[in-house]
Amino acid sequence: MSGDDRQLSVRDTEMAAEQRHVDVVYRRLAELRDAAAGAQRAGYGHREATVPGAQFERDVFVYNAAKRIADIDAQHEGLVFGRLDLRDSGDADRVDADERPPAAAPKDVAEGEVKVRHIGRLGLRDSDYRPLLIDWRAPAAAPFYQATAADPQGVIRRRVIRCSGQRVTDVTDDLLDPTESGYAVVGDGALMAALTRRRTGRMRDIVATIQAEQDAAIRAPARGATVITGGPGTGKTVVALHRAAYLLYSDRRRFEGAGILIVGPSDVFMRYIERVLPSLGEDTAALYSLGDLYPGVTTDRRDSPSVAAIKGGLRMRKVLSRAARLAPAGVPTELSIVYKGEVLRLAREELAALRTQVHAKGMKPNTAKLEAGRALLVGLWRKAKPIVPDLVPAEFSRELGGRNEFLAFLDRWWPMQSPVDVLPTLADRRRLAEAAQGAFHRGELAELAESFGKEFTVSDVPLLDELDQLLGREPKQPTRQVKEHQGVQELTTIQDRMFTRAPRAHRGADYSEYAHVIVDEAQDLSPMQWRMLGRRGQIAGWTVVGDAAQSSWPDPAESAAAQRAALGRGPQHRFHLSTNYRNSAEIFDYAAEVVREAVPDADIPDAVRRTGVAPRLLKVPADTLLTETAAQAGRALSEVEGVVGVIADPDRHSELAERLPQDDRVILVGPLESKGLEYDAVVVCDFPGLVERFTIRVGYVVLTRATQLLIQVDPDVR
């Protein structure tokens, strides 16, 4: 028998053994699902319940059954993905305490002096409470990720099991204890197998291939701030998402109750990661891009880098504070009212002085309307006192203050203001200059005014949020939201409310009581964006992910200070990821060489695989740049099985899109949109032009998006 035949025979034997266990797991899962479905039907059978307490119990019963069914269905695919063969050290009961049944201590399945522990997406026991599957987040599963040849933690063999549906399709082993020569070892390592899989345009979970340094960050303490740094391709984003799943598992009441907020740079990025947590059985985290964090505003439009830098800087705080106190456009400039035959008149200057007096009291404009009314009455009293005999203050205030004409004037002179109404008024250059009071030079004022006259951008969202704080909110009057009906009572359960809507629907974009906030691409956040996030994480723990070498923000020191203010004074846990799992070494060596020239202290990770395919660098006549870029995208389609990303200046997108192959595997993005994404192949259009407009750090991002093939098409300017 040849070596290949022998390996094939061993693989088949080992796969068959794992298939038997996978079959047992799915049979047990089917039993539990049937039981949950039966409980759900029984709950619906109590639809005639009329006593409020019984109705509540019925709804909770149905909800719990429905949630169990949803959990099972969400994690049905790829349920079993790992196995540990551990040396039995006599602590057979050392399995996660959260999975311990009340009646008996769990015991691992024993094979002689070796314990076998299967790892999966959820914890599962048989009818006798013996563990069939250990949840990947449980302490008992930690050696699957943490064990190394240098520190095996009792692990003899670690196996990754790949399934399609309920069928085992492959196994891959790592032998961590070389003294155990009797163990069958299949494959060349699970990590390399995973890295070579084609991309689909959506981020996958990595529960089967989490590495030790990643696992340490995932399981960091929840309190305080966990800061995860590392160069491109080190898995920072996916580690942060798995950390969210781990926190929900470790303290579900806290983190599901108050919520976890996950913030990413763009809508493209959020669509890319949106399926990771549901694939891990978690769908309660709120996912927002930076352009969605103000209620009622959703935008992915971006300002030019120069305008974004102005809007994001802390100079804008004082500008917005003064803008919130400017007289709204179109307010009346004179008040005339008749009292006891005398005309009382307040002129423009007098009204302006009264407005200044009201603001001097420090109240937020939208909560100061009553004070503004008092100020008007005082101003009118001073006018009336010399000319109206026997003036009684209480009578004067009661009569004038209750008149419809006075109240109508007050509504026009001191209206309730919304940030979405105030910010666009700064498109008026004179109004902006009055609010700025010398904070910006003439060119900056012109750029800002022009921007404020257009649709909202991502950089406007934190300004709207800041204005919301500065303006204040009018106290809401309580409203009756529940209507009582006679006759048949509708059976509306928690299940109906939870499973027929978006998971984040019950928390608005301005919700401020999150238990944990996860920020990706943190190096790009402006100080104003950090202030916005700080308001949402006032009582939260934090996970902050970033790489300074990929930053597009021009003033890192100002942003770092704003970050520290947002995170608060709690403890910080720092983790550094040092291995690039995304790029081939050929691609990353080229990208690293480019960034080192401009950023000598860049954090350069180690790429772990070679493909033998070097980046292709093409120079073409400038007038054929877009045509050649499109042609190279078509060529890349034939060379890779997965997704081809075409990265170009947004100003060229409409013209380039007409030339690109009409194929769903081709995705056209801008350099800032590409942050956090990855593609099997990347075609870069005019790299020098991108660097000139967006900086070399953004160029570094662009060059590190490809997993297999990088093609750079530049204009020949000789």
FIMIFI-89068 format. One line per field, with one value per residue (C-alpha): residue in one letter; x negated, y, z. Coordinates in Angstrom, 3 decimals. Example, Ala and Ser with C-alpha at 12.3 -4.5 7.8 and 13.67 -1.06 7.14 Angstrom:
% FIMIFI-89068
rest	(a|s) .
X	(-12.300|-13.670) .
Y	(-4.500|-1.060) .
Z	(7.800|7.140) .
END
This chain:
% FIMIFI-89068
rest	(m|s|g|d|d|r|q|l|s|v|r|d|t|e|m|a|a|e|q|r|h|v|d|v|v|y|r|r|l|a|e|l|r|d|a|a|a|g|a|q|r|a|g|y|g|h|r|e|a|t|v|p|g|a|q|f|e|r|d|v|f|v|y|n|a|a|k|r|i|a|d|i|d|a|q|h|e|g|l|v|f|g|r|l|d|l|r|d|s|g|d|a|d|r|v|d|a|d|e|r|p|p|a|a|a|p|k|d|v|a|e|g|e|v|k|v|r|h|i|g|r|l|g|l|r|d|s|d|y|r|p|l|l|i|d|w|r|a|p|a|a|a|p|f|y|q|a|t|a|a|d|p|q|g|v|i|r|r|r|v|i|r|c|s|g|q|r|v|t|d|v|t|d|d|l|l|d|p|t|e|s|g|y|a|v|v|g|d|g|a|l|m|a|a|l|t|r|r|r|t|g|r|m|r|d|i|v|a|t|i|q|a|e|q|d|a|a|i|r|a|p|a|r|g|a|t|v|i|t|g|g|p|g|t|g|k|t|v|v|a|l|h|r|a|a|y|l|l|y|s|d|r|r|r|f|e|g|a|g|i|l|i|v|g|p|s|d|v|f|m|r|y|i|e|r|v|l|p|s|l|g|e|d|t|a|a|l|y|s|l|g|d|l|y|p|g|v|t|t|d|r|r|d|s|p|s|v|a|a|i|k|g|g|l|r|m|r|k|v|l|s|r|a|a|r|l|a|p|a|g|v|p|t|e|l|s|i|v|y|k|g|e|v|l|r|l|a|r|e|e|l|a|a|l|r|t|q|v|h|a|k|g|m|k|p|n|t|a|k|l|e|a|g|r|a|l|l|v|g|l|w|r|k|a|k|p|i|v|p|d|l|v|p|a|e|f|s|r|e|l|g|g|r|n|e|f|l|a|f|l|d|r|w|w|p|m|q|s|p|v|d|v|l|p|t|l|a|d|r|r|r|l|a|e|a|a|q|g|a|f|h|r|g|e|l|a|e|l|a|e|s|f|g|k|e|f|t|v|s|d|v|p|l|l|d|e|l|d|q|l|l|g|r|e|p|k|q|p|t|r|q|v|k|e|h|q|g|v|q|e|l|t|t|i|q|d|r|m|f|t|r|a|p|r|a|h|r|g|a|d|y|s|e|y|a|h|v|i|v|d|e|a|q|d|l|s|p|m|q|w|r|m|l|g|r|r|g|q|i|a|g|w|t|v|v|g|d|a|a|q|s|s|w|p|d|p|a|e|s|a|a|a|q|r|a|a|l|g|r|g|p|q|h|r|f|h|l|s|t|n|y|r|n|s|a|e|i|f|d|y|a|a|e|v|v|r|e|a|v|p|d|a|d|i|p|d|a|v|r|r|t|g|v|a|p|r|l|l|k|v|p|a|d|t|l|l|t|e|t|a|a|q|a|g|r|a|l|s|e|v|e|g|v|v|g|v|i|a|d|p|d|r|h|s|e|l|a|e|r|l|p|q|d|d|r|v|i|l|v|g|p|l|e|s|k|g|l|e|y|d|a|v|v|v|c|d|f|p|g|l|v|e|r|f|t|i|r|v|g|y|v|v|l|t|r|a|t|q|l|l|i|q|v|d|p|d|v|r) .
X	(0.000|-1.430|-1.837|1.049|3.324|2.338|3.098|6.413|7.290|6.440|8.441|11.474|11.267|10.998|13.788|16.056|15.371|16.245|19.330|20.674|20.361|21.826|24.825|25.377|25.188|27.744|30.122|29.992|30.461|33.563|34.955|34.441|35.966|39.028|39.381|39.134|41.664|44.025|43.637|44.361|47.543|48.601|48.118|50.251|52.840|53.444|54.704|57.920|56.083|57.795|56.081|53.154|50.717|51.637|51.250|47.756|46.738|48.109|46.145|42.910|43.433|43.901|41.010|38.530|39.540|39.257|35.874|34.561|35.765|34.135|30.833|30.850|31.715|29.118|26.261|27.411|24.819|21.275|22.459|19.523|16.155|13.514|12.179|9.644|7.838|6.555|4.369|6.550|5.022|7.725|9.824|12.502|15.153|13.430|16.020|17.637|19.679|22.385|23.177|23.189|26.628|27.925|28.195|24.869|21.365|20.498|17.977|15.950|16.186|13.205|11.023|8.564|6.424|7.467|10.453|12.209|13.960|15.864|16.169|19.087|21.229|23.366|23.277|25.189|25.755|27.354|30.369|28.047|26.435|23.155|21.578|21.857|20.601|18.826|19.687|16.614|16.820|16.787|13.611|13.410|13.029|10.215|7.366|8.720|7.506|4.789|2.768|-0.529|-3.395|-5.319|-2.363|-0.046|2.158|2.720|3.799|2.382|4.190|6.341|8.668|10.713|13.775|15.277|18.909|21.367|24.772|24.672|21.968|18.297|16.252|12.742|10.635|7.345|5.081|2.341|0.319|-0.808|-2.450|-4.979|-5.637|-2.223|-3.302|-0.241|2.108|3.367|2.663|4.521|3.749|1.263|3.007|6.468|5.372|3.709|6.730|9.014|6.805|6.909|10.712|12.309|14.049|17.779|18.214|19.282|17.018|17.057|16.708|13.398|14.550|12.662|9.348|9.022|5.351|3.923|3.155|6.626|8.297|6.606|8.178|11.586|11.657|10.329|12.205|15.373|14.710|12.809|11.379|9.834|7.562|6.613|3.900|2.243|1.373|3.497|4.901|4.306|7.990|8.770|12.321|13.323|11.731|13.846|17.009|16.182|15.544|19.118|20.363|18.140|19.420|23.025|22.250|20.366|22.989|26.104|28.393|26.127|25.002|28.239|30.282|28.393|27.019|23.770|23.091|20.789|19.635|17.888|16.661|19.222|22.404|20.303|18.311|21.419|22.981|19.723|19.738|23.478|23.741|20.842|22.699|25.905|23.745|22.534|26.092|26.134|28.446|29.054|26.040|26.752|24.663|24.324|22.012|20.680|23.177|26.181|25.630|27.994|31.742|33.443|30.219|28.570|25.683|22.578|21.608|18.154|16.659|13.328|10.434|9.863|13.503|13.748|10.672|12.302|15.622|14.001|11.717|12.561|12.758|16.261|17.465|17.350|18.718|21.726|22.239|22.532|24.627|27.155|27.655|27.979|31.425|33.105|33.421|36.676|37.643|39.592|37.423|40.037|42.808|45.748|48.649|51.410|51.994|54.686|54.672|50.902|48.680|45.744|42.939|39.655|37.266|34.671|31.821|33.937|35.062|31.464|30.435|33.229|32.124|28.583|29.888|31.800|28.760|26.601|28.588|26.947|30.134|30.294|32.321|35.049|35.663|35.565|38.814|40.556|37.588|37.735|41.397|40.551|37.810|40.274|42.772|40.053|39.065|42.683|43.158|40.259|41.930|45.306|44.231|43.612|46.790|49.476|50.845|51.521|49.597|49.931|47.124|49.101|52.075|49.809|48.005|51.203|53.068|50.288|48.757|52.063|52.886|52.882|50.958|48.195|47.996|47.946|45.071|43.176|43.558|42.091|39.386|38.216|39.111|38.119|35.069|33.864|30.202|31.222|32.669|29.848|26.803|27.856|28.278|24.469|24.428|25.030|21.450|22.242|24.059|21.184|18.652|20.702|20.684|17.004|15.742|12.329|11.905|11.493|9.723|11.552|10.821|12.045|15.241|15.904|15.385|17.556|20.388|20.462|20.574|23.367|25.476|25.532|26.861|25.562|22.263|20.678|18.736|22.005|23.464|21.357|22.109|25.833|25.323|23.363|26.091|28.673|26.869|26.421|30.013|31.598|34.884|38.346|39.821|42.180|45.742|46.831|49.036|51.319|49.836|52.082|55.699|58.192|60.525|63.619|64.224|61.510|58.067|55.142|52.400|49.278|46.212|42.631|41.798|43.835|42.092|38.561|38.436|40.317|38.130|34.515|32.538|31.571|35.073|35.760|32.674|32.502|29.377|28.959|29.424|26.914|27.003|25.057|23.206|20.397|19.261|17.050|15.321|13.618|11.100|10.695|7.597|9.809|12.237|12.231|12.436|16.061|16.884|15.267|17.437|20.516|19.523|18.646|22.243|23.445|20.935|21.217|21.612|20.117|17.056|15.155|13.383|11.336|9.700|7.254|3.874|2.191|0.372|3.740|5.075|6.724|7.142|4.553|4.149|3.600|2.789|6.100|8.018|6.143|7.072|10.724|10.541|9.166|11.984|14.593|13.170|13.061|10.717|11.387|8.677|7.241|6.283|3.986|3.473|1.265|1.898|-1.286|-0.406|1.100|3.522|5.062|2.376|-0.079|-3.664|-4.289|-1.475|-2.223|-5.961|-5.200|-2.655|-5.012|-7.847|-5.583|-4.381|-7.782|-9.142|-6.536|-5.759|-9.002|-7.360|-4.457|-3.327|-4.311|-2.935|-4.319|-2.508|-2.192|-1.825|-3.361|-1.594|-4.352|-2.195|-3.827|-1.796|-1.360|-2.314|-1.174|-1.872|0.604|1.289|3.398|6.207|6.599|6.420|10.068|10.341|7.252|8.456|11.691|9.792|7.605|10.727|12.015|8.716|8.748|12.199|10.673|7.784|9.616|12.790|14.039|14.572|12.615|12.430|11.764|10.534|10.608|11.126|14.899|14.859|14.088|16.679|19.519|17.269|15.401|18.583|19.693|16.543|16.330|17.501|21.143|20.477|21.679|18.165|16.817|17.209|16.251|15.333|13.437|10.251|11.990|14.857|12.380|11.243|11.754|12.733|10.922|11.139|9.554|8.157|7.812|7.342|6.099|6.741|4.116|2.399|0.232|3.384|5.066|2.028|1.920|5.567|5.939|2.374|-0.034|1.636|4.857|2.785|1.429|5.016|5.707|2.660|3.565|7.109|6.169|5.750|4.389|3.831|2.954|2.973|1.958|2.820|1.165|1.066|-2.258|-3.097|-6.510) .
Y	(0.000|3.405|6.260|8.149|5.085|4.558|8.201|7.939|4.818|6.506|9.575|7.484|5.518|8.674|10.419|7.412|7.507|11.200|10.636|8.207|10.866|13.590|11.333|10.909|14.683|15.454|12.750|14.307|17.763|16.548|15.186|18.506|20.450|18.203|18.709|22.491|22.477|20.428|22.924|25.755|24.063|23.454|27.139|28.185|25.704|28.058|30.852|31.069|32.230|35.350|35.937|38.388|36.217|33.169|35.172|36.237|32.681|31.477|34.096|33.350|29.623|30.127|32.577|30.259|27.374|29.545|30.874|27.352|26.375|29.484|28.715|25.147|26.194|29.019|26.676|23.562|23.974|23.033|22.195|19.869|21.260|20.071|17.281|17.151|14.015|14.853|12.993|11.978|13.682|12.510|15.684|14.090|16.370|19.529|20.669|24.086|24.708|26.479|23.193|21.141|19.630|19.930|16.200|14.849|15.923|15.497|12.955|12.987|10.037|7.879|5.868|4.102|6.821|9.425|11.754|12.688|16.040|17.249|21.001|22.715|25.787|24.977|22.735|19.452|16.528|13.152|11.991|10.862|14.315|13.172|15.838|15.129|18.563|21.392|24.999|26.627|29.480|27.201|26.987|23.264|24.185|26.689|24.165|23.694|27.247|27.783|24.555|24.617|22.182|24.223|24.263|21.369|21.774|18.024|17.895|14.992|15.581|18.464|17.770|20.117|18.471|19.955|19.137|19.869|19.678|16.567|14.850|14.877|15.918|16.203|16.075|17.813|17.092|18.705|16.302|18.337|15.500|13.801|11.051|9.592|7.864|5.625|8.433|8.785|12.270|13.476|16.550|19.422|21.643|23.171|26.786|26.541|24.701|27.476|30.253|28.865|28.647|31.061|34.216|34.724|38.441|37.783|37.305|33.774|32.838|31.249|29.085|26.095|27.903|30.532|30.823|31.123|34.860|35.529|33.369|35.313|38.537|36.906|35.699|38.925|40.300|42.197|45.099|48.110|48.346|45.601|47.129|44.830|45.969|44.311|44.813|43.882|40.375|39.499|38.801|41.804|42.208|38.576|38.336|41.302|39.615|36.337|38.332|39.625|36.033|35.076|37.935|36.986|33.417|34.352|36.756|36.581|38.460|41.475|41.688|40.623|42.770|46.047|45.197|45.094|47.784|46.971|49.956|49.705|52.232|51.805|50.115|47.949|46.731|46.071|43.985|42.065|41.085|40.875|37.064|36.225|36.525|34.807|31.905|31.649|31.624|35.279|37.836|40.416|42.685|46.048|46.634|50.243|51.946|55.397|56.895|55.354|56.457|59.432|58.633|59.162|59.674|56.968|57.928|56.451|59.668|60.978|64.427|65.127|64.346|68.058|68.741|65.543|66.673|70.020|68.515|65.806|68.111|69.424|72.981|72.062|71.729|75.492|76.269|74.013|75.385|78.913|77.735|76.170|79.591|81.670|83.007|80.518|81.702|83.513|84.382|87.638|90.662|92.872|92.360|94.767|94.158|96.389|96.518|98.787|100.986|101.337|99.792|97.916|97.308|95.337|96.144|93.872|94.892|94.449|90.991|90.028|91.205|89.184|86.080|86.574|86.894|83.603|81.761|83.227|81.175|78.043|76.240|74.199|76.048|73.437|73.363|77.144|78.127|78.929|81.072|82.815|83.624|85.104|87.226|88.640|89.487|91.236|93.222|94.245|95.100|97.532|99.145|99.317|100.544|104.204|104.599|102.393|103.660|101.313|98.437|95.139|92.688|89.491|90.772|91.990|88.657|86.624|88.633|89.112|85.684|83.983|85.809|83.753|86.475|86.407|82.590|82.538|85.049|82.986|79.862|81.689|83.547|80.541|77.442|73.897|73.107|69.817|69.132|68.158|71.661|73.579|72.034|72.885|76.563|76.702|76.594|80.356|81.633|84.648|82.492|79.974|82.785|84.145|80.710|80.089|83.435|83.050|79.297|78.717|80.632|81.821|78.744|76.388|78.409|78.178|74.389|73.874|76.085|74.272|70.878|71.880|72.830|69.246|65.928|64.707|62.834|60.370|63.288|65.168|62.408|63.180|66.884|66.130|64.070|66.908|69.400|67.066|67.364|71.111|71.862|69.529|67.756|69.004|66.871|64.352|64.219|60.740|59.076|56.117|53.433|50.478|50.449|48.177|46.204|44.239|40.773|38.386|39.066|38.655|36.229|38.405|36.718|37.746|35.379|37.489|40.644|39.243|37.072|39.227|42.319|43.418|42.516|46.139|47.563|47.961|50.147|53.423|54.784|57.093|54.408|55.210|52.288|49.577|47.066|46.778|48.737|47.220|49.673|48.418|50.383|52.616|54.296|56.200|57.725|61.490|63.169|64.111|60.489|59.367|61.872|60.402|56.855|57.918|58.998|55.522|53.759|55.811|52.694|50.166|48.027|48.462|46.439|48.675|47.286|49.093|49.568|52.976|52.290|52.083|55.345|57.915|60.495|63.310|64.162|60.911|62.707|64.591|61.436|59.394|61.940|61.764|57.960|57.993|60.297|57.979|54.809|56.263|55.339|51.623|48.970|48.332|44.951|45.142|42.417|42.446|40.128|39.406|37.006|37.962|35.195|37.005|37.865|35.581|36.459|37.658|40.228|41.351|41.716|44.177|46.119|46.214|47.582|50.378|51.452|51.203|54.046|56.473|54.883|53.408|52.358|50.537|47.354|44.694|41.207|37.941|36.415|32.643|31.232|31.472|30.873|31.535|34.254|37.685|40.924|42.093|45.730|47.193|50.585|51.593|54.760|57.158|57.186|53.395|53.198|52.362|49.981|48.077|47.982|46.377|43.912|42.873|42.332|39.982|38.145|37.822|36.208|33.345|32.942|32.788|31.030|33.711|37.458|40.087|43.515|46.531|49.503|52.917|56.594|57.125|59.903|57.239|54.690|55.576|55.507|52.384|50.492|50.683|48.817|46.144|42.572|42.111|39.413|39.173|38.202|41.645|44.296|47.936|49.950|53.062|52.914|53.959|51.529|48.688|48.912|45.631|43.756|41.012|39.517|36.566|38.998|42.776|45.083|48.530|51.394|54.184|53.485|56.683|58.751|57.115|57.802|61.433|61.975|59.727|59.272|56.331|54.786|54.382|53.025|50.393|49.355|48.991|46.770|44.385|43.372|40.433|36.850|35.316|37.781|41.491|43.461|47.133|49.136|52.572|55.291|55.631|59.296|59.323) .
Z	(0.000|-0.955|1.514|-0.122|0.098|3.729|4.558|2.729|4.697|8.021|7.044|6.112|9.359|11.472|9.562|10.079|13.821|13.980|11.848|14.449|17.158|14.948|14.280|18.019|18.522|15.816|17.046|20.498|19.007|17.159|20.421|22.167|19.291|19.269|23.019|22.632|19.796|21.969|24.795|22.379|21.177|24.761|25.530|22.581|23.845|26.779|24.529|26.489|29.627|30.969|34.321|33.792|35.750|33.690|30.476|31.510|32.397|29.054|27.131|28.990|28.401|24.668|24.451|26.165|23.909|20.800|21.877|22.387|18.907|17.428|19.191|17.864|14.318|14.225|15.083|13.252|10.480|11.504|15.001|15.803|14.762|17.219|19.379|22.164|23.273|26.769|29.196|32.146|35.182|37.566|37.358|35.224|36.631|35.396|32.910|32.722|35.851|33.868|32.135|35.316|36.012|39.569|40.219|39.068|38.148|34.466|33.317|30.110|27.775|28.685|26.370|28.687|30.259|27.723|27.861|24.645|24.572|21.503|20.965|19.237|18.839|21.867|24.928|24.645|26.995|26.545|28.541|31.361|31.568|30.055|27.830|24.120|23.127|24.972|24.098|22.538|25.076|28.132|30.239|29.417|25.739|26.333|25.702|22.169|21.471|24.036|23.928|22.047|21.629|24.200|26.606|25.672|28.767|28.831|25.172|23.192|19.918|18.723|15.822|13.652|12.125|8.980|8.172|5.408|6.973|9.153|7.116|8.119|5.090|6.533|9.678|10.360|13.338|15.388|17.570|20.575|22.478|20.150|22.715|21.883|18.680|18.530|17.531|13.986|12.658|9.578|7.441|7.612|10.138|10.349|10.194|6.794|5.418|6.618|5.242|1.712|1.534|-0.916|0.313|-0.130|0.499|4.115|7.112|8.567|12.197|13.210|16.123|14.708|14.184|16.920|17.820|21.340|21.218|19.815|22.450|25.254|23.961|23.498|27.115|28.681|31.723|30.890|33.239|31.971|28.472|26.371|23.729|20.840|18.448|15.489|11.859|8.845|8.663|12.313|12.933|15.127|13.873|14.098|17.550|18.689|17.368|19.073|22.224|22.024|21.824|24.766|26.936|26.196|27.188|30.372|31.763|29.635|31.994|32.058|28.442|26.788|29.161|28.822|25.397|23.451|20.842|17.919|15.848|12.485|9.931|7.137|5.954|3.638|6.630|8.738|5.964|5.738|9.427|10.120|9.935|12.262|15.571|14.359|13.162|16.764|18.075|19.176|17.614|20.332|19.794|18.147|15.008|13.854|11.411|12.304|9.866|11.649|15.241|15.268|15.320|11.993|10.025|7.948|5.718|4.158|2.326|3.149|3.108|1.498|3.872|4.570|5.495|7.553|9.512|10.307|11.361|13.460|15.467|18.926|17.585|16.459|20.067|20.709|17.268|17.838|21.353|19.958|17.008|19.394|21.005|17.868|17.146|14.786|11.229|10.524|14.117|14.601|15.338|17.030|19.566|19.768|22.131|23.559|27.309|28.812|25.734|25.582|22.894|24.420|21.952|22.146|19.279|17.614|19.914|23.025|21.990|21.264|24.736|26.335|24.410|25.711|29.287|28.990|27.630|30.422|32.923|31.460|30.479|27.294|24.651|24.259|28.011|28.473|26.783|30.079|31.089|27.700|28.306|31.710|30.116|27.572|30.299|32.333|29.238|28.620|32.321|32.108|29.094|30.812|34.258|33.290|31.241|32.828|36.189|39.111|37.481|39.407|38.571|39.136|37.187|34.373|34.026|34.251|31.646|29.095|29.621|28.920|25.702|22.524|20.678|23.319|23.321|19.508|19.488|22.088|19.935|16.937|18.876|20.932|18.896|19.785|17.641|16.231|15.378|11.851|11.462|13.149|11.460|7.860|8.869|9.101|5.309|5.685|5.703|7.886|10.421|10.449|10.935|13.857|15.504|14.703|16.090|14.478|15.015|11.257|8.522|5.433|3.320|6.043|6.472|2.740|2.694|5.771|4.555|1.230|2.975|5.359|2.373|1.119|2.422|5.757|5.788|8.211|9.710|10.364|12.544|15.660|15.129|15.188|18.331|19.965|19.046|20.542|23.882|23.544|22.551|25.071|24.633|25.439|28.244|26.722|27.899|28.978|26.397|26.739|24.485|25.323|24.172|25.842|23.597|24.418|23.077|21.819|23.278|20.874|21.895|21.537|22.961|23.617|20.782|18.374|19.532|19.554|16.458|13.949|14.173|13.909|17.043|17.701|17.171|20.892|21.376|19.507|17.880|20.898|23.580|26.333|28.762|26.932|29.072|26.521|23.464|20.758|18.409|15.260|13.166|16.219|14.790|12.332|14.802|15.150|18.574|17.880|17.049|20.318|22.183|20.485|21.437|24.964|25.492|24.515|26.733|29.916|32.074|29.646|29.379|26.116|23.463|21.174|18.043|15.789|14.144|14.172|10.887|9.086|10.514|8.264|11.056|10.759|14.479|16.438|19.709|19.776|18.944|21.579|24.264|23.225|23.312|26.854|27.933|26.390|27.947|31.443|34.263|34.574|34.177|30.735|29.305|26.281|23.688|20.628|17.675|15.772|12.940|9.580|8.594|5.622|3.109|1.438|2.392|-1.176|-0.944|2.575|2.028|-0.756|1.341|4.340|2.221|0.955|4.412|6.129|3.980|5.347|8.736|10.111|13.392|11.716|13.481|10.926|11.676|10.310|7.319|7.816|4.309|0.867|-2.421|-4.927|-6.552|-6.488|-6.808|-10.404|-10.925|-14.239|-15.832|-18.525|-20.552|-18.480|-21.028|-20.767|-16.946|-16.306|-19.269|-18.157|-14.540|-15.691|-17.882|-14.951|-12.829|-15.508|-15.555|-11.764|-11.950|-13.913|-11.461|-8.123|-7.045|-4.677|-4.603|-6.573|-4.953|-7.162|-5.115|-6.737|-5.957|-5.402|-8.001|-10.634|-9.529|-11.885|-14.957|-13.840|-12.970|-16.605|-17.693|-14.997|-15.677|-14.744|-12.176|-8.579|-7.531|-8.496|-5.774|-6.358|-3.229|-2.238|-0.155|3.073|2.471|2.086|5.716|7.531|4.363|2.486|-0.995|-2.780|-5.354|-5.332|-8.307|-7.235|-9.634|-9.544|-6.234|-6.367|-6.852|-3.856|-1.677|-2.798|-1.877|1.194|2.622|2.564|5.623|3.683|0.807|3.213|3.930|0.222|-0.397|2.446|1.430|-0.858|0.339|-2.880|-5.713|-5.822|-9.067|-9.103|-12.217|-12.297|-14.974|-16.755|-16.253|-17.927) .
END
